[in-house]
Amino acid sequence: MHDDEENDRAHLSGSGWFALAVLVGFLVAAVWIAVTQWAAIGVVQMSVFGWIALVGGSLITVAVGGGLMALLFYSSRHNYDR
């Protein structure tokens, strides 16, 4: 790759900045909705089994996401996705 091509790819175009602004807006809206809903439900009692299920489900979700990302990077590095 030439230096000129690398510099062109390092900068976002107008549509790239627009897409970034929209995604940041979605993130802000999602965080705002999550915080307001969390405050609205009040105090909820959860059993030990509920906490185990919550933590276990969160860990499995992160593990599956990490595994899929690892497969994505592996296939990209070994040219399987051409």
Secondary structure, DSSP 8 states (H G I E B T S, - for coil): --HHHHHHHHS--HHHHHHHHHHHHHHHHHHHHHHHHHHHH------HHHHHHHHHHHHHHHHHHHHHHHHHHHHHHTTTT-
